[in-house]
Amino acid sequence: MLLNEEVRGQLKERFRDLKDDVKLVIFTKKDDCRHCGDNQKLMEEIADLSGKISVEVFDIQADKEQVDKYGIDKVPATAVVGREDYGIRLYGMPTGYDFVSLIESIHLVSTGETQFTDEENKYLKGLKKDAHLQVFVSPGCPHCPAATIVAHQMARVSGKVRSDMIDSSQFPQLASKYKVSGVPHTVINETSSQLGAVPAPVIIKKINESAG
């Protein structure tokens, strides 16, 4: 087992107040995917801890319909889906501090609880153009969960926002493409970026700027 008894107990307690059911939709590949097997095993172990959590597994090569439905372009990938698909994705097997982001994402999707002001919620719900947030992280980064959850909360609030957590160590070519030199590093609509864990208004300003 990947999760020891102490962690399993902590997670059971954390999952006690889940409201909506959560589905972890996993995308894997038979060959040339170092972390796919362990990622699937991790998600299945987590699902065993709560009747509110379930798992679906698809192959990125064989299940094209589901790949297109969820917009998956790399593996391992996990879509955290609740009452609907809020566009919350995790790319790479979440270990270290990234595991915190996974657990908080499950809680967020199930409960809908965010920390935004009324004004911030109004702005996000009123977005006219799509916003794609890619948060590059690493397992040893204690500030990365804060950046990830801000982006994921925005996706939970607004149907126009899609939020990806991407482990830069598992996708080094992608990190190089976006010139990621430190984490957390958030790419907004591929036109601008923000280094560090910053408050929601900073990301909202970047979204606003990228929208024209």
VENHUSUL-V283817 format. One record per residue. PHI is phi in degrees with one decimal (999 if undefined). OMEGA is omega in radians with two decimals (* if undefined). Layout:
phi=PHI omega=OMEGA
phi=PHI omega=OMEGA
//
This chain:
phi=999 omega=3.13
phi=-83.1 omega=-3.11
phi=-102.4 omega=3.11
phi=-79.5 omega=-3.04
phi=-63.0 omega=3.13
phi=-63.8 omega=3.13
phi=-65.3 omega=3.12
phi=-59.1 omega=3.11
phi=-64.9 omega=3.12
phi=-63.9 omega=-3.13
phi=-69.4 omega=3.09
phi=-57.9 omega=3.12
phi=-66.8 omega=-3.14
phi=-64.0 omega=-3.08
phi=-86.8 omega=-3.08
phi=-61.7 omega=-3.07
phi=-101.1 omega=3.04
phi=-63.3 omega=-3.10
phi=-109.5 omega=3.10
phi=-75.1 omega=3.04
phi=-63.7 omega=3.13
phi=-123.8 omega=3.09
phi=-114.0 omega=3.07
phi=-93.8 omega=-3.09
phi=-95.7 omega=-3.01
phi=-101.5 omega=3.05
phi=-116.8 omega=-3.04
phi=-134.5 omega=3.09
phi=-152.6 omega=-3.05
phi=-64.3 omega=-3.07
phi=-119.3 omega=3.02
phi=58.3 omega=3.05
phi=-144.7 omega=-3.00
phi=-59.8 omega=-3.00
phi=-104.1 omega=-3.04
phi=-62.3 omega=-3.11
phi=-62.8 omega=-3.14
phi=-68.3 omega=3.11
phi=-63.6 omega=3.11
phi=-62.3 omega=3.14
phi=-62.4 omega=3.12
phi=-61.5 omega=-3.12
phi=-64.8 omega=3.12
phi=-68.3 omega=3.09
phi=-66.0 omega=3.11
phi=-65.0 omega=-3.13
phi=-62.3 omega=3.13
phi=-67.5 omega=-3.05
phi=-91.0 omega=-3.12
phi=-151.8 omega=3.07
phi=-69.0 omega=3.13
phi=-85.8 omega=-3.03
phi=-114.5 omega=3.08
phi=-132.9 omega=-3.08
phi=-130.0 omega=2.94
phi=-126.0 omega=-3.09
phi=-123.7 omega=3.10
phi=-131.6 omega=3.09
phi=-101.3 omega=-3.04
phi=-64.9 omega=3.14
phi=-92.8 omega=-3.04
phi=-91.5 omega=-3.03
phi=-107.8 omega=-3.03
phi=-62.0 omega=-3.13
phi=-61.8 omega=3.13
phi=-71.9 omega=3.08
phi=-59.4 omega=3.12
phi=-68.7 omega=-3.13
phi=-59.2 omega=-3.08
phi=-97.1 omega=3.08
phi=65.4 omega=-3.08
phi=-91.2 omega=-3.12
phi=-129.3 omega=3.13
phi=-160.7 omega=-3.12
phi=-135.9 omega=0.01
phi=-72.3 omega=-3.14
phi=-136.1 omega=3.08
phi=-134.3 omega=3.01
phi=-95.8 omega=3.13
phi=-98.1 omega=-2.96
phi=-115.0 omega=3.13
phi=-112.5 omega=3.09
phi=-56.3 omega=3.01
phi=-146.3 omega=3.09
phi=-86.5 omega=-3.09
phi=-91.3 omega=3.12
phi=80.1 omega=-3.13
phi=-99.0 omega=-3.06
phi=-129.8 omega=3.00
phi=-126.6 omega=3.13
phi=-108.9 omega=-3.03
phi=104.5 omega=3.07
phi=-75.3 omega=-3.08
phi=-77.1 omega=3.09
phi=-121.4 omega=3.13
phi=57.1 omega=-3.14
phi=-67.9 omega=3.10
phi=-65.1 omega=3.09
phi=-64.2 omega=3.07
phi=-59.9 omega=3.14
phi=-62.8 omega=3.09
phi=-61.4 omega=-3.10
phi=-63.2 omega=3.12
phi=-68.0 omega=3.10
phi=-67.8 omega=3.08
phi=-60.6 omega=3.14
phi=-63.1 omega=-3.14
phi=-62.5 omega=-3.12
phi=-62.8 omega=-3.10
phi=-73.9 omega=-3.02
phi=-98.6 omega=-3.08
phi=74.4 omega=-3.09
phi=-77.6 omega=3.09
phi=-126.8 omega=-3.12
phi=-116.1 omega=-3.10
phi=-85.0 omega=3.03
phi=-76.6 omega=3.10
phi=-59.2 omega=-3.14
phi=-65.3 omega=3.13
phi=-66.6 omega=3.09
phi=-62.1 omega=3.14
phi=-62.6 omega=3.13
phi=-62.9 omega=-3.09
phi=-63.3 omega=-3.14
phi=-70.6 omega=-3.12
phi=-95.2 omega=-3.13
phi=-58.9 omega=3.13
phi=-99.6 omega=-3.11
phi=-113.4 omega=3.12
phi=-66.7 omega=3.07
phi=-129.9 omega=-3.14
phi=-110.9 omega=-3.13
phi=-107.6 omega=3.07
phi=-114.5 omega=-3.09
phi=-101.2 omega=3.12
phi=-85.0 omega=-3.03
phi=-136.0 omega=2.98
phi=-147.6 omega=-3.06
phi=-59.0 omega=-3.09
phi=-91.9 omega=-3.06
phi=-98.2 omega=-3.10
phi=-70.8 omega=-3.12
phi=-92.5 omega=-3.06
phi=-66.3 omega=3.12
phi=-57.7 omega=3.14
phi=-62.4 omega=3.13
phi=-67.1 omega=3.14
phi=-62.5 omega=-3.06
phi=-68.9 omega=3.05
phi=-58.9 omega=-3.14
phi=-66.1 omega=3.13
phi=-64.9 omega=3.10
phi=-63.6 omega=3.10
phi=-63.4 omega=3.10
phi=-67.5 omega=3.13
phi=-65.9 omega=-3.11
phi=-80.8 omega=-2.99
phi=-118.8 omega=3.06
phi=-69.9 omega=3.13
phi=-89.9 omega=-3.07
phi=-104.4 omega=3.00
phi=-118.2 omega=-3.03
phi=-125.5 omega=3.12
phi=-114.5 omega=2.90
phi=-94.7 omega=-3.07
phi=-126.1 omega=3.09
phi=-74.5 omega=-3.07
phi=-64.3 omega=3.14
phi=-75.4 omega=3.12
phi=-90.4 omega=3.10
phi=-130.7 omega=-3.04
phi=-62.8 omega=-3.14
phi=-66.6 omega=3.11
phi=-69.2 omega=3.09
phi=-62.0 omega=3.10
phi=-66.6 omega=3.13
phi=-57.1 omega=-3.10
phi=-95.1 omega=3.08
phi=55.2 omega=3.13
phi=-80.1 omega=-3.14
phi=-108.0 omega=3.11
phi=-155.0 omega=-3.14
phi=-129.7 omega=-0.03
phi=-71.5 omega=-3.13
phi=-134.5 omega=-3.09
phi=-102.6 omega=3.07
phi=-99.1 omega=-3.09
phi=-111.6 omega=3.10
phi=53.8 omega=3.12
phi=61.3 omega=-3.12
phi=-113.3 omega=3.12
phi=-149.2 omega=-3.12
phi=-148.3 omega=3.14
phi=-141.2 omega=3.12
phi=-93.4 omega=3.08
phi=95.8 omega=3.06
phi=-87.4 omega=-3.05
phi=-121.1 omega=3.12
phi=-65.2 omega=-3.11
phi=-53.9 omega=-3.11
phi=-58.8 omega=3.13
phi=-67.5 omega=3.11
phi=-68.6 omega=3.10
phi=-60.1 omega=3.11
phi=-61.4 omega=3.13
phi=-66.5 omega=3.10
phi=-61.5 omega=-3.14
phi=-61.6 omega=3.13
phi=-65.2 omega=-3.10
phi=-70.4 omega=-3.14
phi=-79.9 omega=3.03
phi=111.8 omega=*
//
